[in-house]
Amino acid sequence: MAYTLVNATTGVLLAERLLVADRFWQRMRGLLGTKQLSVGEALLLAPCNAVHTMFMRYPIDVLFLARDFTVLKAVADLKPWRMAVCRGASMVIELRSGTVAKTGTKVGDKLAWRL
């Protein structure tokens, strides 16, 4: 099922299509094997506090979130063959590279997802 992801602090739309990976194999696969995230598309990984871009062909933006959907850490333009970790994060949102800068999303912002 796909949801809409909004920055509740600013009211800015982050993704028109948020996919949820909340099962082990869904999280393991993540974005591996995909060509590129489409504009307006994102992936929520839960539970998760670390991601990698091994075997990926494109950079991504990463938002690490607390249980209440507060942004704990924002990583813009994470290149292929890199890792990002955030101690204390409960979940991660992977977005098309450039989304964090374009939307002005920053640490402390609260996100919300809706059907």
C-alpha positions, 0 to 999 in steps of 0.5 A, a space after each residue: 500500500 502506498 501513502 503520501 508523505 508530508 513534512 507536518 512542520 512546514 506543510 511541504 509534500 515530500 512524496 506522493 507515493 510512500 512505500 512501506 518496507 516493514 518485513 525482513 525481506 522487504 527491508 533487505 531488498 530495499 531499493 536494490 535492483 531499481 533503476 532510480 526513484 521516481 520524482 515523488 516516490 519514497 521508501 519507508 524502512 521500519 524498524 531501521 537505523 542504518 542503510 547502505 547503498 551497496 550495489 546501487 547505481 544512483 544516490 539517494 537522500 535519507 531521513 532517519 526518524 524517531 518513533 514519533 516521526 521527528 527527523 533525527 538526521 538528514 543525509 543528502 545525496 548519499 552516493 552508491 557504495 556508502 553507509 549512513 547510521 543514526 543511533 536512536 533512529 526507529 525508521 528511515 525514509 529513502 527519497 530521490 536525491 535532491 528532495 531534502 534540499 528542495 523541500 527544506 526538510 531539516 533535523 527537528 521537523 516532524 513528518 506525517 504519512 496519510 492514505 
